Amino acid sequence: MEVKLYGTEESVYTRIVRLVLLAKKVEFALIEADPFEGGVLPEDYDLRHPFKRIPAFEMDGVRLYETDAIVHYVDAIIDPKLTPGDSLVAAHMRQIMRIVDNYAYAPLVWGIYVPVWWRDGLEPSDEAVGKARHVLGVIEGFLDSSPDACFNQQTLATFYLAIVLAAADSVTQGTALIDERLRLREWWNGFRMTPIMTKTRSKHTKF
């Protein structure tokens, strides 16, 4: 089975796919594709992703783009399954994934991590801090309402959450916000040191 993943080591969404593939013990080639300023894309990349974003994916001739489509396809055809068998728990898993996409990624990564790490220590805005604090509280609530959706076992949501926490926890402002959520911090301290997390860590995050 030949698997190609197009993206960069620094890309948080590419890292989600890498984590899923490693959790399933699938060997793959990570092919550099950098759509950002100063980066280079493969010559045929528009055939792999019409919007020239990352990641893109190919497995035995099947081509996909968009992280959500990629990980659900991989999970459907390769064991072990990362989607809970219980329908409600699976719905909660998807809910957490969409929370990360729509409400956690922007404040935690672009609002907290990027200004401090990539912009010479630029202080995060009060708006970003407020949104980050709120979404972390919502996510921590799943430890009570549906722990099997993300925390008690590895699911697709586990990896979505991990990539935003890894970025935020790389800077002091993000660390402080995670520290406010004691149970989330306890879980994260354990998961951030797992082999697949350390194997996929780039030089641009601490975890």
N, C-alpha and C positions, 0 to 999 in steps of 0.2 A: 504494500500500500504506500504510494508516494504522496506525501503531504507537503504542501508549500504554504507558508504563511508570509504575507507581504505586510511589512510595517517597520517599526523601529523599536529598539529596546526601551526607549524612553516613553513610548506611547502607552498611556494607561489602558486604552481599549484593546490595543494589540496584546497587552499583558493579560487581559482577561482570557483571550483565546489561548495564549500560551499556558496559562494555569489549567484550563480545562483539558488541553491535550496532555499535559504532564500528569494530571490526576488520572487520566485514562491510560497512561503509559504508551502514548502514541508518539513515535519518532517523527520529527518534522524538520524541514529546512526553513529558517527565518531569513527571508530575502529582503534586503534593505529597500525600503520605499518610503521616502520622506517628502510629504507634500508641502511642508512648511517653508518659510522663507530661507533661501540658501540651500535647501535640500534638493535631492535628485530622485526622480521616479524612473522606473524601467520604461523603455521605449514603448512597449505595448500596454502600458498600464491602463489606458483608457478603455481597453477591452476587458479588463478585470474589474474596474470600478469606474462607471461613467461619470462620477462626480469627483474622481481623483482624490479620494480620502483613504484613510487606513482604519482598520485592516482590510485586506482582501485574502481570499482563501481558495485553495485548489486541492482536491483529494480525488485521485483516480479519475481525473477528467471532469469532476463536478466543480464548478466555479461558483463562489458565493461572495457577497460583500454585505456589510452591516454585521456588527458583532452579535446582535441578538439572533439573527438568522443562522450565523455560523455555529454558535454554541448549541442552539437547539437541534440543528441537523446532526452535529457530532454526537450529542447526547442521545439522540434517537437511534443511532446505528452502532454505537460502540459502548460496551460496558466498561466499568460499572456506571449505572445510571446516577445522574446528578439531579434528577427531578424526583421529588417525593412521590410515592405511590398514592398517598391520600390526596383526593382532589382538592380539598380545602387548603391543606398545607402547601400543595403545589401552587394554588392561587396566591397564597401569601408569599411564596417564593417569588413569583412574577411581580407581585406588588412591590416587594423590596427592590427588585431589579429596576422597576420603573421609577421608584423613589430616587434611587441612585442616579438614573439617567436625567430625570427632570428637576430634582430638587437638591441633590447632594453634590453632583459633579461640578456644577458651576461655582458654588460658593467655596467648597472645600479645595478644589484644584485650582480654578482660575481666580478665585477670590482670596484664598489664603496662601496656598503653596506657590503659585506662579509669581505673585508680586515679591515675596520674600526671597525665594530661591533664585529666580531668573531675572529679577529686576533690581538687583543690588540692594535688597533689604527694604524695598518699598513697603510701607505699613499697609495692611489690609484695611479696607473701608469698614466703617461701622455697619453698613448694610450687609456686607459679606459675612462679617462675624455673627450678626444677628441671625441670618439665614442658616449659617452653618450650625449654630447652637440649636436652633429649632429642629433641623432635620436630624441631628444626632440624637436628640431626645425622642423623636418619633421612631427612629430605628431601634433605639434601646428598648422601646416598648414591646418590640417583637420577642424579646427574651422572655416575657411573660405570656404574651398572647399566642405566639406560634414559634417556639424555639427551634423546632425541627425544620422550619423553613430556611434557616440560614446558619444557626449556631451549633446545635447539638450534633449535626452531621454536615459533611460538605455537600452543598448544593450549588447550582449555578449562581444563586444569590450570594453565596459566600464569597465568590471571586469578584463579583461586582462591588460588593462592599469593601473587600480587601484593597482594591486598587485605589479607592479614594481615601481610605484611612492611611495607606502607606504614603501617599503624597502629603496629606495634611500633617501627619505625625513627623514629617521630615523637617518641619520648621517649628519654632517655639510657640508661635501663636496657635497653630493647629494642635500641638501637643497639649497645650493648656485647655483647649476646648474638649478634647477627648477625655482628659483627666476629670472633667466635670461629670462625666458619665461613668461611674465607678464600675458597673457591671459590664458595660461595653468595653471599657479599658481592660478589665480582667480577661475577657475573651480575646481581645485583640492582642494583648501581650503574649498569649499562647500561640495564636495563629500566625502572627507575623514572623515567628522564628521557625516555622515548618520548612522542610526541605524545598518544597516547590516555590515558596516565597523567596527564600534565599537564592535559589537558582535563577529566578527571573528578575532579581533586583538589578537595576541599572545604577550607574554612578551618580545618577541625578535624584535618587531617593535613598533614605536611610534604611528603608525596610522593603 
